[in-house]
Amino acid sequence: MTTHTTRRALVVRGGWDGHQPVAISDSFVPFLKEQGFAVETAEDLAVYEDAERLAATDLIVQCWTMGTITREQCDNLAAAVRGGSGLAGWHGGIVDSFLDHGYHLLTGGRFVMHPPGFHDHTVHLLPEQAEHPVIAGLRDFDVHTEQYWMLTDPHIEVLATTTFPPDELRDRPAVTPAVWTRTWGAGRVFVSTIGHKPDDFDVPEVRTLTERGLLWASR
């Protein structure tokens, strides 16, 4: 009797082309295959209507910005994660995907704004999370990209933050989560707000924590 141990990953990508969902998600497919995943891709949110397919998937990687998700699609996605399927993503592909409160509760956060353009800022790793497998051995690092201002769920496990300086509207610095994990029933969710453009992942720490996050989230 043969036992099949290959895990299944489903990459769901599309929406706004400015986030280059196909190019960036494709850059992680070889890594997933090297880790033993059988990888499928979908470029239509109708895939979320197949509850059985989602439930049989070990990792759902979502890279979809500014779309519209139906109640059935959102409920199926949430049910799959609740049952043990992992959900992971980066930047607008996961935190600026849909204007849906049920989806926001699942992912644990919602993008609301970023300063114009790209600028240098530091990603601070929380010392108390230093042993977490997503960031273990890494140190604070700098990026030159969009900095996301996030509204987040108090039940997420924040691994890294960024700080916005005071400005003409805000009289003191503001710290916002940049990378986090959470559980949802039997499933795990990984979110990184970094990754607007392909070269963001040329920063070794960004590539490493994203790859680790995919593995952490998987069943």
PyMOL commands that set and color helices and strands:
alter all, ss='L'
color gray80, all
select helices_A, chain A and resi 17-19+21-26+29-34+45-49+51-55+71-82+92-95+101-107+127-129+198-202+204-217
alter helices_A, ss='H'
color red, helices_A
select strands_A, chain A and resi 7-15+37-42+59-65+86-90+109-113+119-125+141-145+149-152+157-164+174-184+187-192
alter strands_A, ss='S'
color yellow, strands_A
deselect
rebuild
show_as cartoon
